Amino acid sequence: MATVMQKIKDIEDEMAKTQKNKATAHHLGLLKAKLAKLRRELLAPPSKGGGGAGEGFDVTKSGDARVGLVGFPSVGKSTLLNKLTGTFSEVASYEFTTLTCIPGVITYRGAKIQLLDLPGIIEGAKDGKGRGRQVISTARTCNCILIVLDAIKPITHKRLIEKELEGFGIRLNKEPPNLTFRKKDKGGINFTSTVANTHLDLETVKAICSEYRIHNADLTLRFDATADDLIDVIEGSRVYMPCIYVLNKIDQITLEELEILDKLPHYCPISAHLEWNLDGLLEKIWEYLNLTRIYTKPKGMNPDYEDPVILSSKHRTVEDFCERIHKDMLKQFKYALVWGSSAKHKPQRVGKVDFIPL
């Protein structure tokens, strides 16, 4: 383990000393590929005797979505959980009050959202320090991350936490790279692009692929991808999820400071202790989760507006709806009648692969 961490440090030091320009792009791409492989080895070493590494806390997933509270110790995560869910999570003025994962449930707009209060992480969590591996492994199972920041502490804490999450393969507020990578049996490395490239060239692509012992593949770019994007696709274990930066304790800063911080993207200023702007935070969580409420209508009766079926806006086919109610429902399914502002007819007859109109 120490050997792997030393190799990681050596590569990071070499990358820090290397100037970034076209002449060094090939070398930096190779170093990034080696670094990604070493981190994967560190976080998930080969298991012996059935054991595993990188396991999260044993918390059963429940509700319509899962949201994780991530941050350094004593930034107010437990207080926020207590205020939003009514679940008790010990609060104290000293660090590392929470030593395990505390779940709670928020009921909002008919949806049940599971909120996880995770122990505070420390710098170096991605390398296994503290309980960082368990914390970030659990964070990977969430649908949305809330990075809780202390308004009176340096804003650089934001970048430190992002670095820890990114080191564990979590990509915040990003979409998967729009590129196609396909291995093949022969023919070498074929590199094509529909846009101008400023980061990748054939030599850099070949260097990265050779580090993964890939000598035959087709790569097609549809945007100006970087070496990191290509490595993410080859690794195949990256998680892309929305993130909200929750700026807590705003009651301890000036109005001028708050106005500056409020202009930053993906931010939501609150005071968990005084319950300021918690409604605004819930609204933002709903927006970032991108959920849709589907109401059922018994035949010959009015729609049931009390208990909606909650689906992701990206996965709202009739088949998704049926599986959410009961898996056996698809065996007897013939068609469905749906209503909605975007429906072509009222009602519109649809099959199981059709999207439910909004």
Secondary structure, 3 states (H helix, E strand, C coil): CHHHHHHHHHHHHHHHHCCCCHHHHHHHHHHHHHHHHHHHHHHCCCCCCCCCCCCCCCCCCCCCEEEEEECCCCCCHHHHHHHHHCCCCCCCCCCCCCCCCEEEEEEECCEEEEEEECCCCCCCHHHCCCCHHHHHHHHCCCCEEEEEEECCCCCHHHHHHHHHHHHCCEEECCCCCCEEEEECCCCCEEEEECCCCCCCCHHHHHHHHHHCCCCCEEEEECCCCCHHHHHHHHHCCCEEECEEEEEECHHHCCHHHHHHHCCCCCEEECECCCCECHHHHHHHHHHHHCEEEECCCCCCCCCCCCCCEEEECCCCEHHHHHHHHCHHHHHHCCCEEECCCCCCCCCEEECCCCECCC
